[in-house]
Amino acid sequence: MQLSKQDAIAQANSICKNTLMETLNIEFIDFGDDFVIAKMPVNSRVYQPDGVLHGGATVALAETTGSFAAHMFLDLKNVFVRGIEISANHIKSVKEGHVYAKASFIHKGRTTQLLEVKITDDDENLISLCKLTTVAIPKSK
């Protein structure tokens, strides 16, 4: 039996307990055949000293969202997924509200996957543009 979208999102969020994702309040909110969307609140927990969203928190959101998309695509019974490279261009600052990460596949390979992750604010302004490469590592038998 396949899970409903709502149940799958709830399950994804439940496995984030006691992780960086919980610390940053990252929450998965939607997914489809070729994308995953997550959101993160912008508040003092993710600020840099001058009161705007920290680029490192933005990158953590991007890697979380992109890695989860790779997890959905691959057979996790046989492989682990790990991020091996991430780059980010920060375009605009954010002081409040939420940021949203939408990870979309550029390449879905059996060994490596390449994803574009767009970070937007509540008004759909582009905040950061990230590129994530993941690798599927075979589990030992």
N, C-alpha and C positions, 0 to 999 in steps of 0.2 A: 504494500500500500504506500502510495506516494503522499508526502505531507502536503497540506494546503500551504499557500504562500504565507499566510499569517502564522501558521505553526512553524514553518521553516525559519522565518525571521525570529520568532520567539526562541527557538532552539539555538540559533546563531548568537543571539544576545546572551542567552544563559551560559554559554561556554566562555564568555568573557569575564566572568566573575574572578576576582583576585588577580587581575592582569593589568597591564598598562591601559587597555581599552576601558576598563572600569574606572581607573584613576582619572582618565581624561573625559569620562562620561560619553564615550563614543557609542553610538547606537545604530545598528543596521535598520534601515527603514523600507528598502525596496530592492528587488532584483528581477532580472529577466534572463533570457537566453545568452545575452552578451554584455550584461552590465550588473553592477551592484552599487547601491547608494547607501551612504551612512551619513550621520550628522553628529556634530559636536558643539556644545555650547561655548560661546566666547565669554569668558569671565576671568577673574583674577587667577584662577588655577592654571590658565594657559597663556597668561600675559608674559611679555618681556618687561623689563623694568619701567619702560615709559608708557605702559598701559595699553598696548596693542597686542594682538595675537602673535605669539612666538612662532617663528618659522619652523622650529623643531616640532612643535605640537601639530602644525599643519602637515609636516612630512610624516609624522606618526599616523595621522588620520589617513593620509594617502596610502601609506604602505599597508595599513590595516585593511582598507577597503579593497585595494588591488590584490592583496594576498588572499583575501576571502573569495574574491572572484575566481582566482586560480584554483582554490580549494574546491569550489563548486564544479569546475570543469574537469578536474582530474579524479582518478580512482584512488582515493585515500587509503584503501585497503592495501595497496601495493607501493605507494610512494609518500614521502614527506614533501611539503612545499616550503621553500625558503626564498626570501627576497635576496637577490645577489647584487642588485644595483638600483639606486633611486636617484633621480635628479629633480630639482624643483626650481621653477622661476616664480618668485613672489612678485605680484603685480600691484596689489592694492592692500592697504591696511584695514583691519577690522577691530572695533573696540567693544562691540556688544552684539547680542543676538545669537545666531547659530551660523556655522559654516557647514556646507554639504559637500561630500566627496562623491563623484560619480566615476567609477572605474569602468572603462570599456576596453575590450581586447583590440589590439593591433595585430597580434600574432598569437595563435593558440597551438603551439607545438607540443609534442609528447614530452620533450626534455625541457625546453625553455618556453616561456610565455612573456609577451611584451604587452604592457597595459598603459593606456593614457588615463590619468586621473585629474579631472577638473575639479577645483575647489571653488565654490561660489558662496555668496552670502545670502541673507534672507531676501534680498531684492534681485537675485540671480546675476549679480555682478561677478565677473571672474576675479578671484582673489589670487589663486596660484594655479600653475599648470605643471603637473608632475608626470614623470615617465618612470615606470617600475618594470624591472626584469625579474622574473621568478624562475626557479629551477625545480624540476621534479627529481627527487633523489630516491632511488629504489630502496625499499625496506629490506633488511636482511631476512632471510627465510629461516 
